[in-house]
Amino acid sequence: MPTTPFKPQPTNLLALLLGGALVLSLGLNGVLLTARPEPWPDDDDALAATTADLHLTQRLLAQCQQHQLRQDSLRTHTASAALADHQPDFSSAQ
């Protein structure tokens, strides 16, 4: 009986990628769990200032979102009006 040379099985690329992602995930979780959290402000003035900054940022973000929605709505309305102007009128062709 002839003997065939031993061929190693090709590495499954998906299993290799999954293993790498798992190792990376475990490493990052370990780093995040050992990291010290940011210290809480000692005085109430710093906490109040941080809270005020947060609320101001939220209001500015909401205003930007409203402005963007208005622009998107105007663009949609303008585009649909332009499309309606360029469509042929099939009712008059009959």
N, CA, C and O atoms as CSV, one atom per row, in Angstrom:
chain,resi,resn,atom,element,x,y,z
A,1,MET,N,N,0.844,-1.160,0.000
A,1,MET,CA,C,0.000,0.000,0.000
A,1,MET,C,C,0.903,1.242,0.000
A,1,MET,O,O,1.779,1.372,0.856
A,2,PRO,N,N,0.688,2.157,-0.966
A,2,PRO,CA,C,1.544,3.344,-1.020
A,2,PRO,C,C,1.186,4.311,0.120
A,2,PRO,O,O,0.021,4.449,0.493
A,3,THR,N,N,2.167,4.944,0.635
A,3,THR,CA,C,1.923,5.921,1.697
A,3,THR,C,C,1.879,7.317,1.094
A,3,THR,O,O,2.660,7.657,0.205
A,4,THR,N,N,0.969,8.096,1.587
A,4,THR,CA,C,0.854,9.473,1.107
A,4,THR,C,C,1.460,10.398,2.151
A,4,THR,O,O,1.330,10.145,3.348
A,5,PRO,N,N,2.106,11.444,1.724
A,5,PRO,CA,C,2.685,12.371,2.702
A,5,PRO,C,C,1.570,13.077,3.477
A,5,PRO,O,O,0.500,13.373,2.945
A,6,PHE,N,N,1.859,13.329,4.735
A,6,PHE,CA,C,0.878,13.987,5.601
A,6,PHE,C,C,0.742,15.456,5.207
A,6,PHE,O,O,1.728,16.189,5.130
A,7,LYS,N,N,-0.512,15.872,4.958
A,7,LYS,CA,C,-0.774,17.269,4.632
A,7,LYS,C,C,-1.527,17.890,5.803
A,7,LYS,O,O,-2.575,17.376,6.196
A,8,PRO,N,N,-1.028,18.962,6.359
A,8,PRO,CA,C,-1.775,19.602,7.446
A,8,PRO,C,C,-3.053,20.237,6.906
A,8,PRO,O,O,-3.089,20.739,5.783
A,9,GLN,N,N,-4.094,20.203,7.727
A,9,GLN,CA,C,-5.371,20.798,7.338
A,9,GLN,C,C,-5.220,22.324,7.268
A,9,GLN,O,O,-4.576,22.929,8.125
A,10,PRO,N,N,-5.816,22.933,6.247
A,10,PRO,CA,C,-5.732,24.399,6.175
A,10,PRO,C,C,-6.494,25.030,7.342
A,10,PRO,O,O,-7.542,24.539,7.762
A,11,THR,N,N,-5.949,26.107,7.840
A,11,THR,CA,C,-6.577,26.803,8.959
A,11,THR,C,C,-7.850,27.485,8.476
A,11,THR,O,O,-7.868,28.180,7.461
A,12,ASN,N,N,-8.885,27.265,9.221
A,12,ASN,CA,C,-10.158,27.891,8.878
A,12,ASN,C,C,-10.067,29.383,9.210
A,12,ASN,O,O,-9.887,29.753,10.370
A,13,LEU,N,N,-10.188,30.219,8.211
A,13,LEU,CA,C,-10.027,31.662,8.388
A,13,LEU,C,C,-11.071,32.235,9.330
A,13,LEU,O,O,-10.755,33.096,10.151
A,14,LEU,N,N,-12.309,31.773,9.224
A,14,LEU,CA,C,-13.349,32.309,10.100
A,14,LEU,C,C,-13.086,31.965,11.563
A,14,LEU,O,O,-13.304,32.792,12.449
A,15,ALA,N,N,-12.621,30.751,11.813
A,15,ALA,CA,C,-12.311,30.368,13.191
A,15,ALA,C,C,-11.149,31.195,13.720
A,15,ALA,O,O,-11.141,31.571,14.892
A,16,LEU,N,N,-10.185,31.477,12.883
A,16,LEU,CA,C,-9.046,32.297,13.277
A,16,LEU,C,C,-9.488,33.726,13.597
A,16,LEU,O,O,-9.061,34.305,14.596
A,17,LEU,N,N,-10.339,34.286,12.750
A,17,LEU,CA,C,-10.854,35.637,13.005
A,17,LEU,C,C,-11.695,35.687,14.273
A,17,LEU,O,O,-11.591,36.634,15.052
A,18,LEU,N,N,-12.521,34.678,14.482
A,18,LEU,CA,C,-13.350,34.624,15.684
A,18,LEU,C,C,-12.475,34.531,16.928
A,18,LEU,O,O,-12.733,35.203,17.927
A,19,GLY,N,N,-11.454,33.707,16.865
A,19,GLY,CA,C,-10.537,33.599,17.998
A,19,GLY,C,C,-9.824,34.908,18.278
A,19,GLY,O,O,-9.674,35.303,19.434
A,20,GLY,N,N,-9.386,35.581,17.228
A,20,GLY,CA,C,-8.734,36.877,17.404
A,20,GLY,C,C,-9.665,37.914,17.999
A,20,GLY,O,O,-9.259,38.689,18.866
A,21,ALA,N,N,-10.915,37.937,17.542
A,21,ALA,CA,C,-11.886,38.883,18.093
A,21,ALA,C,C,-12.166,38.576,19.560
A,21,ALA,O,O,-12.340,39.490,20.365
A,22,LEU,N,N,-12.209,37.309,19.902
A,22,LEU,CA,C,-12.465,36.920,21.289
A,22,LEU,C,C,-11.302,37.340,22.185
A,22,LEU,O,O,-11.522,37.848,23.285
A,23,VAL,N,N,-10.078,37.133,21.728
A,23,VAL,CA,C,-8.911,37.543,22.507
A,23,VAL,C,C,-8.883,39.065,22.663
A,23,VAL,O,O,-8.600,39.572,23.748
A,24,LEU,N,N,-9.171,39.785,21.597
A,24,LEU,CA,C,-9.202,41.246,21.654
A,24,LEU,C,C,-10.280,41.736,22.610
A,24,LEU,O,O,-10.052,42.663,23.387
A,25,SER,N,N,-11.453,41.113,22.554
A,25,SER,CA,C,-12.549,41.502,23.433
A,25,SER,C,C,-12.188,41.257,24.894
A,25,SER,O,O,-12.428,42.111,25.748
A,26,LEU,N,N,-11.615,40.100,25.178
A,26,LEU,CA,C,-11.222,39.803,26.556
A,26,LEU,C,C,-10.153,40.779,27.049
A,26,LEU,O,O,-10.198,41.228,28.195
A,27,GLY,N,N,-9.203,41.101,26.189
A,27,GLY,CA,C,-8.157,42.051,26.570
A,27,GLY,C,C,-8.713,43.438,26.859
A,27,GLY,O,O,-8.348,44.065,27.853
A,28,LEU,N,N,-9.597,43.915,25.989
A,28,LEU,CA,C,-10.180,45.247,26.207
A,28,LEU,C,C,-11.064,45.277,27.443
A,28,LEU,O,O,-11.051,46.259,28.186
A,29,ASN,N,N,-11.826,44.224,27.676
A,29,ASN,CA,C,-12.640,44.172,28.884
A,29,ASN,C,C,-11.773,44.178,30.126
A,29,ASN,O,O,-12.115,44.826,31.116
A,30,GLY,N,N,-10.656,43.469,30.092
A,30,GLY,CA,C,-9.739,43.487,31.227
A,30,GLY,C,C,-9.173,44.868,31.483
A,30,GLY,O,O,-9.070,45.298,32.631
A,31,VAL,N,N,-8.807,45.566,30.420
A,31,VAL,CA,C,-8.278,46.925,30.572
A,31,VAL,C,C,-9.346,47.847,31.149
A,31,VAL,O,O,-9.061,48.643,32.043
A,32,LEU,N,N,-10.570,47.745,30.646
A,32,LEU,CA,C,-11.642,48.615,31.139
A,32,LEU,C,C,-12.010,48.306,32.580
A,32,LEU,O,O,-12.353,49.213,33.338
A,33,LEU,N,N,-11.946,47.047,32.965
A,33,LEU,CA,C,-12.293,46.695,34.343
A,33,LEU,C,C,-11.222,47.126,35.332
A,33,LEU,O,O,-11.530,47.401,36.492
A,34,THR,N,N,-9.970,47.189,34.893
A,34,THR,CA,C,-8.905,47.597,35.810
A,34,THR,C,C,-8.690,49.106,35.808
A,34,THR,O,O,-8.004,49.619,36.692
A,35,ALA,N,N,-9.251,49.832,34.849
A,35,ALA,CA,C,-9.078,51.286,34.791
A,35,ALA,C,C,-9.852,51.935,35.939
A,35,ALA,O,O,-10.938,51.492,36.314
A,36,ARG,N,N,-9.275,52.970,36.469
A,36,ARG,CA,C,-9.945,53.683,37.560
A,36,ARG,C,C,-10.928,54.685,36.974
A,36,ARG,O,O,-10.608,55.378,36.007
A,37,PRO,N,N,-12.130,54.766,37.556
A,37,PRO,CA,C,-13.107,55.732,37.044
A,37,PRO,C,C,-12.672,57.162,37.358
A,37,PRO,O,O,-11.873,57.412,38.261
A,38,GLU,N,N,-13.220,58.073,36.591
A,38,GLU,CA,C,-12.915,59.486,36.804
A,38,GLU,C,C,-13.425,59.897,38.177
A,38,GLU,O,O,-14.543,59.543,38.549
A,39,PRO,N,N,-12.629,60.636,38.932
A,39,PRO,CA,C,-13.071,60.994,40.289
A,39,PRO,C,C,-14.296,61.906,40.263
A,39,PRO,O,O,-14.431,62.767,39.394
A,40,TRP,N,N,-15.167,61.703,41.217
A,40,TRP,CA,C,-16.374,62.517,41.355
A,40,TRP,C,C,-15.972,63.880,41.889
A,40,TRP,O,O,-15.131,63.960,42.784
A,41,PRO,N,N,-16.554,64.959,41.362
A,41,PRO,CA,C,-16.192,66.290,41.864
A,41,PRO,C,C,-16.467,66.412,43.364
A,41,PRO,O,O,-17.508,65.977,43.856
A,42,ASP,N,N,-15.512,67.013,44.080
A,42,ASP,CA,C,-15.649,67.129,45.529
A,42,ASP,C,C,-16.658,68.194,45.939
A,42,ASP,O,O,-17.414,68.011,46.894
A,43,ASP,N,N,-16.664,69.287,45.224
A,43,ASP,CA,C,-17.572,70.357,45.641
A,43,ASP,C,C,-18.809,70.389,44.753
A,43,ASP,O,O,-18.795,69.939,43.607
A,44,ASP,N,N,-19.866,70.928,45.315
A,44,ASP,CA,C,-21.134,70.986,44.597
A,44,ASP,C,C,-21.096,71.985,43.448
A,44,ASP,O,O,-21.851,71.849,42.485
A,45,ASP,N,N,-20.218,72.997,43.539
A,45,ASP,CA,C,-20.126,73.979,42.457
A,45,ASP,C,C,-19.619,73.338,41.168
A,45,ASP,O,O,-20.120,73.636,40.083
A,46,ALA,N,N,-18.635,72.466,41.288
A,46,ALA,CA,C,-18.104,71.797,40.100
A,46,ALA,C,C,-19.155,70.861,39.510
A,46,ALA,O,O,-19.287,70.759,38.291
A,47,LEU,N,N,-19.894,70.184,40.370
A,47,LEU,CA,C,-20.953,69.296,39.896
A,47,LEU,C,C,-22.063,70.091,39.219
A,47,LEU,O,O,-22.586,69.669,38.188
A,48,ALA,N,N,-22.423,71.231,39.786
A,48,ALA,CA,C,-23.461,72.075,39.192
A,48,ALA,C,C,-22.998,72.623,37.847
A,48,ALA,O,O,-23.784,72.691,36.902
A,49,ALA,N,N,-21.727,73.014,37.752
A,49,ALA,CA,C,-21.204,73.534,36.485
A,49,ALA,C,C,-21.184,72.438,35.422
A,49,ALA,O,O,-21.513,72.692,34.263
A,50,THR,N,N,-20.804,71.237,35.803
A,50,THR,CA,C,-20.783,70.119,34.859
A,50,THR,C,C,-22.197,69.787,34.392
A,50,THR,O,O,-22.421,69.529,33.210
A,51,THR,N,N,-23.141,69.794,35.315
A,51,THR,CA,C,-24.542,69.530,34.961
A,51,THR,C,C,-25.082,70.613,34.038
A,51,THR,O,O,-25.805,70.314,33.087
A,52,ALA,N,N,-24.740,71.864,34.308
A,52,ALA,CA,C,-25.181,72.961,33.445
A,52,ALA,C,C,-24.592,72.817,32.047
A,52,ALA,O,O,-25.283,73.039,31.053
A,53,ASP,N,N,-23.319,72.446,31.969
A,53,ASP,CA,C,-22.690,72.215,30.659
A,53,ASP,C,C,-23.389,71.091,29.907
A,53,ASP,O,O,-23.601,71.179,28.697
A,54,LEU,N,N,-23.743,70.043,30.625
A,54,LEU,CA,C,-24.430,68.920,29.998
A,54,LEU,C,C,-25.784,69.353,29.435
A,54,LEU,O,O,-26.126,69.008,28.304
A,55,HIS,N,N,-26.551,70.105,30.221
A,55,HIS,CA,C,-27.859,70.546,29.747
A,55,HIS,C,C,-27.742,71.518,28.571
A,55,HIS,O,O,-28.551,71.468,27.645
A,56,LEU,N,N,-26.749,72.393,28.604
A,56,LEU,CA,C,-26.529,73.312,27.488
A,56,LEU,C,C,-26.171,72.537,26.228
A,56,LEU,O,O,-26.666,72.843,25.143
A,57,THR,N,N,-25.317,71.541,26.370
A,57,THR,CA,C,-24.938,70.718,25.219
A,57,THR,C,C,-26.142,69.977,24.650
A,57,THR,O,O,-26.291,69.872,23.433
A,58,GLN,N,N,-27.002,69.462,25.533
A,58,GLN,CA,C,-28.203,68.762,25.069
A,58,GLN,C,C,-29.130,69.706,24.317
A,58,GLN,O,O,-29.696,69.330,23.291
A,59,ARG,N,N,-29.294,70.943,24.822
A,59,ARG,CA,C,-30.157,71.912,24.131
A,59,ARG,C,C,-29.586,72.285,22.771
A,59,ARG,O,O,-30.322,72.377,21.789
A,60,LEU,N,N,-28.266,72.502,22.710
A,60,LEU,CA,C,-27.643,72.848,21.431
A,60,LEU,C,C,-27.765,71.701,20.429
A,60,LEU,O,O,-27.992,71.933,19.241
A,61,LEU,N,N,-27.615,70.484,20.900
A,61,LEU,CA,C,-27.762,69.329,20.025
A,61,LEU,C,C,-29.191,69.232,19.498
A,61,LEU,O,O,-29.396,68.953,18.317
A,62,ALA,N,N,-30.172,69.457,20.356
A,62,ALA,CA,C,-31.575,69.413,19.923
A,62,ALA,C,C,-31.856,70.499,18.884
A,62,ALA,O,O,-32.575,70.257,17.915
A,63,GLN,N,N,-31.291,71.694,19.080
A,63,GLN,CA,C,-31.475,72.768,18.102
A,63,GLN,C,C,-30.847,72.416,16.761
A,63,GLN,O,O,-31.434,72.671,15.710
A,64,CYS,N,N,-29.662,71.836,16.798
A,64,CYS,CA,C,-28.999,71.432,15.550
A,64,CYS,C,C,-29.806,70.358,14.826
A,64,CYS,O,O,-29.923,70.386,13.601
A,65,GLN,N,N,-30.364,69.412,15.584
A,65,GLN,CA,C,-31.170,68.360,14.975
A,65,GLN,C,C,-32.434,68.941,14.344
A,65,GLN,O,O,-32.819,68.534,13.248
A,66,GLN,N,N,-33.083,69.891,15.028
A,66,GLN,CA,C,-34.275,70.526,14.460
A,66,GLN,C,C,-33.928,71.282,13.184
A,66,GLN,O,O,-34.660,71.208,12.196
A,67,HIS,N,N,-32.826,72.000,13.203
A,67,HIS,CA,C,-32.394,72.755,12.018
A,67,HIS,C,C,-32.120,71.801,10.853
A,67,HIS,O,O,-32.517,72.073,9.720
A,68,GLN,N,N,-31.446,70.693,11.130
A,68,GLN,CA,C,-31.135,69.732,10.081
A,68,GLN,C,C,-32.404,69.092,9.537
A,68,GLN,O,O,-32.519,68.873,8.331
A,69,LEU,N,N,-33.358,68.790,10.416
A,69,LEU,CA,C,-34.630,68.215,9.962
A,69,LEU,C,C,-35.385,69.188,9.067
A,69,LEU,O,O,-35.977,68.784,8.066
A,70,ARG,N,N,-35.365,70.485,9.429
A,70,ARG,CA,C,-36.021,71.481,8.581
A,70,ARG,C,C,-35.361,71.552,7.210
A,70,ARG,O,O,-36.050,71.642,6.194
A,71,GLN,N,N,-34.017,71.511,7.174
A,71,GLN,CA,C,-33.308,71.544,5.891
A,71,GLN,C,C,-33.628,70.303,5.065
A,71,GLN,O,O,-33.857,70.400,3.859
A,72,ASP,N,N,-33.643,69.144,5.705
A,72,ASP,CA,C,-33.960,67.910,4.983
A,72,ASP,C,C,-35.380,67.941,4.443
A,72,ASP,O,O,-35.630,67.498,3.322
A,73,SER,N,N,-36.314,68.464,5.237
A,73,SER,CA,C,-37.707,68.551,4.808
A,73,SER,C,C,-37.842,69.494,3.612
A,73,SER,O,O,-38.572,69.206,2.663
A,74,LEU,N,N,-37.130,70.624,3.668
A,74,LEU,CA,C,-37.179,71.580,2.567
A,74,LEU,C,C,-36.575,70.982,1.304
A,74,LEU,O,O,-37.110,71.171,0.211
A,75,ARG,N,N,-35.453,70.256,1.445
A,75,ARG,CA,C,-34.840,69.609,0.283
A,75,ARG,C,C,-35.775,68.559,-0.312
A,75,ARG,O,O,-35.895,68.451,-1.532
A,76,THR,N,N,-36.431,67.792,0.542
A,76,THR,CA,C,-37.355,66.762,0.061
A,76,THR,C,C,-38.529,67.400,-0.673
A,76,THR,O,O,-38.936,66.926,-1.734
A,77,HIS,N,N,-39.071,68.472,-0.109
A,77,HIS,CA,C,-40.194,69.163,-0.733
A,77,HIS,C,C,-39.785,69.749,-2.080
A,77,HIS,O,O,-40.531,69.645,-3.054
A,78,THR,N,N,-38.603,70.366,-2.142
A,78,THR,CA,C,-38.115,70.960,-3.384
A,78,THR,C,C,-37.858,69.881,-4.432
A,78,THR,O,O,-38.187,70.060,-5.605
A,79,ALA,N,N,-37.277,68.773,-4.015
A,79,ALA,CA,C,-36.979,67.693,-4.962
A,79,ALA,C,C,-38.261,67.057,-5.485
A,79,ALA,O,O,-38.347,66.730,-6.669
A,80,SER,N,N,-39.264,66.875,-4.616
A,80,SER,CA,C,-40.513,66.269,-5.085
A,80,SER,C,C,-41.269,67.217,-6.011
A,80,SER,O,O,-41.924,66.767,-6.952
A,81,ALA,N,N,-41.188,68.528,-5.757
A,81,ALA,CA,C,-41.835,69.492,-6.640
A,81,ALA,C,C,-41.145,69.511,-8.005
A,81,ALA,O,O,-41.809,69.587,-9.038
A,82,ALA,N,N,-39.822,69.442,-8.004
A,82,ALA,CA,C,-39.074,69.433,-9.267
A,82,ALA,C,C,-39.357,68.152,-10.041
A,82,ALA,O,O,-39.447,68.177,-11.269
A,83,LEU,N,N,-39.496,67.046,-9.345
A,83,LEU,CA,C,-39.805,65.777,-9.995
A,83,LEU,C,C,-41.203,65.812,-10.594
A,83,LEU,O,O,-41.424,65.306,-11.694
A,84,ALA,N,N,-42.139,66.404,-9.878
A,84,ALA,CA,C,-43.504,66.490,-10.392
A,84,ALA,C,C,-43.564,67.389,-11.628
A,84,ALA,O,O,-44.367,67.138,-12.527
A,85,ASP,N,N,-42.729,68.432,-11.691
A,85,ASP,CA,C,-42.714,69.323,-12.849
A,85,ASP,C,C,-42.167,68.632,-14.097
A,85,ASP,O,O,-42.550,68.978,-15.214
A,86,HIS,N,N,-41.281,67.663,-13.915
A,86,HIS,CA,C,-40.640,67.012,-15.056
A,86,HIS,C,C,-41.337,65.743,-15.509
A,86,HIS,O,O,-40.957,65.179,-16.534
A,87,GLN,N,N,-42.334,65.278,-14.790
A,87,GLN,CA,C,-43.033,64.065,-15.204
A,87,GLN,C,C,-44.045,64.410,-16.290
A,87,GLN,O,O,-44.732,65.427,-16.198
A,88,PRO,N,N,-44.140,63.569,-17.318
A,88,PRO,CA,C,-45.125,63.840,-18.378
A,88,PRO,C,C,-46.544,63.636,-17.859
A,88,PRO,O,O,-46.788,62.827,-16.964
A,89,ASP,N,N,-47.448,64.370,-18.428
A,89,ASP,CA,C,-48.863,64.275,-18.049
A,89,ASP,C,C,-49.512,63.236,-18.957
A,89,ASP,O,O,-49.759,63.519,-20.129
A,90,PHE,N,N,-49.792,62.041,-18.442
A,90,PHE,CA,C,-50.356,60.970,-19.233
A,90,PHE,C,C,-51.859,61.143,-19.459
A,90,PHE,O,O,-52.412,60.545,-20.382
A,91,SER,N,N,-52.526,61.949,-18.634
A,91,SER,CA,C,-53.975,62.100,-18.784
A,91,SER,C,C,-54.304,62.892,-20.051
A,91,SER,O,O,-55.353,62.660,-20.652
A,92,SER,N,N,-53.444,63.817,-20.473
A,92,SER,CA,C,-53.736,64.590,-21.673
A,92,SER,C,C,-53.398,63.829,-22.944
A,92,SER,O,O,-53.844,64.214,-24.025
A,93,ALA,N,N,-52.620,62.756,-22.842
A,93,ALA,CA,C,-52.202,61.999,-24.009
A,93,ALA,C,C,-53.314,61.048,-24.491
A,93,ALA,O,O,-53.227,60.525,-25.602
A,94,GLN,N,N,-54.322,60.823,-23.700
A,94,GLN,CA,C,-55.364,59.871,-24.086
A,94,GLN,C,C,-56.348,60.451,-25.023
A,94,GLN,O,O,-57.285,59.767,-25.436
